[in-house]
């Protein structure tokens, strides 16, 4: 029995730990890990290595190589790094590699080394450079926190929806903190940092000093800190050799341990089982590993969920293994095998070295009529990869005409879409294609196309004539019932239809089937302003609505001179904030600023923020003494250029509170 338990070590009375090799790593590293930036994704995800030549002056001219491996060391990608110096690497929750550069640019790569996108952490970071960075995960997504050379923090809680927050200044901070981390409390990201014997907690508005309860005396510096995966617990390593463990809120102490080692550890991480009361922290030095606390063997699969596990196998293109797992767990086809096969097919269409015919045949042979698989979705992926002919071939296997037609229309194959719609016998689908063709073709080509499709021509005539007949019948019925109001409304519809026919004959273009408001807009877009105004009077369109229609139409035409005349024709019944909004929507900041000066006091702050004049918006909000406006302006303050404005608002708030 001893041989089975010899490698287990007790930790307390009820927990035992053992250390064993998970993988015999397949990689052939040419560099020591200590000379590399290393990022390992959670849940046994990929590992990224980037040799850091920027640390060694002799090797500064050598371009580093970014290598990506599986958790077992199997090579996934390797690429020559051609961008700037990298400070930190980290993986997002979607298994995208985030590379934080010294200039504040963040480059995003896929699992297989494909470049996805990049973004900047702001001008202040660019000016002061990046000293350190952290990639962290919240319920909203994956975030990035930056420590700049000016010893200020900037963060974004979700890189998928980038909103930069400049954290408050730490009083008296003249050098980099000895350690720091990101905490997520009450759905908000905070920075916890150590300066000598003091701890500070930063949120978006304030810097607060905090003290861990029950900390052993004599601490002059914190050397390392670690937050648990769920952000519920925190561990601190002090220069006295003590490890303090407690809640991340710093309100409760769990335990404290003297490890009798004062040297700063290389790494400190939590090791605990989800929803378990037993917890532990693993601390690593150069040649020593220590487990502090009490926790059983973790399981950090149940937390991953089967769907995410399958997604990660698919991302690694391990389709056969994913299918075997689906079959073993007897998952429904729609959730399991069908979904995996659909992913495989979407990957297959990206293989451009294989002909369209071979790819289409291989996909059909593998998928057949598997339930839950949409050939139109696979065809859409092929079209997105620039393989239009392959997409058309794949659509031939799609049994549902309603799924074929929308993609054919998107691919500008409208006539083929019309043929497919006619084959389906679905008159609503045919009429949908006819309306699309009417927008796409000029009047002559449209009716020429209909002449070659008798069924479609007949349907079009039936629909138009049917509308007129229905309106006439409704009008007769209303008149018979002496319901003058309803009859007048129906008469207006018939009058509009007759007017639309006349407009098509006189002006060309499309007017039939448009609503009253769309008819007015079309006239304005065509330069027929007087006709549009007359139509508005005839049909009693409210003045506010007409202004909206004309404003939108002139902005779409980018006829700024006519828009200026229109704005001065008389006092705007909708105010001038809509003018600012519509000009900014058209990326014309010059015009937007002109109208911002005319906006009334109640909407002045919003208008100034729309045109990017944060400083003037702050002055107006302070003058109004409006807390909501002050908060709105403060939320728009980002980067070094707005630092003075943010401080000005905070001083105004403080003065208001004193009064």
Secondary structure, 3 states (H helix, E strand, C coil): CHHHHCCCEEECCCEEECCCCCCCCCCCCCCCHHHEEEEECCCCCCEEEEECHHHCHHHCCCCCEEEEECCCCCEEEEEECCCCCEEEEEECCCCCEEEEECCCEEEEECCCCCEEEEEECCHHHHHHCEEEEEEEEECCEEEEEEEECCCCEEEECCHHHCCCEECCCCCCCCCCCCEEEEEEECCEEEEEEEECCEEEEECCCCEEEECCCCCCCCCCCEEEEEECCCCCEEEEEECCCEEEEEECCCCCEEEEEECCCCCCCCEEEEEECCCCCCEEEEEECCCCEEEEEECCCCCCCCCCCHHHHHHHHHHCCCHHHHHHHHHHHCCCCCCCHHHHHHHHHHHHCCCCCCCHHHHHHHHHHHHCCCCCCCHHHHHHHHHHCCCHHHHHHHHCCCCCHHHHHHHHHHCCCHHHHHHHHHHHCCHHHHHHHHHHHHHHCCHHHHHHHHHCCHHHHHHHHHHHHHHHHHHHHHHHHHHHCCCHHHHHHHHHHHHHHHHHHHHHHHHCCCCCCCCHHHHHHHHHHCCCHHHHHHHHHHCCCCHHHHHHHHHHHHHHHCCHHHHHHHHHHCCCCCCCHHHHHHHHHCCCHHHHHHHHCCCCHHHHHHHHHHCCCHHHHHHHHHHHCCHHHHHHHHHCCCCHHHHHHHHHHHHHHHHHHHC
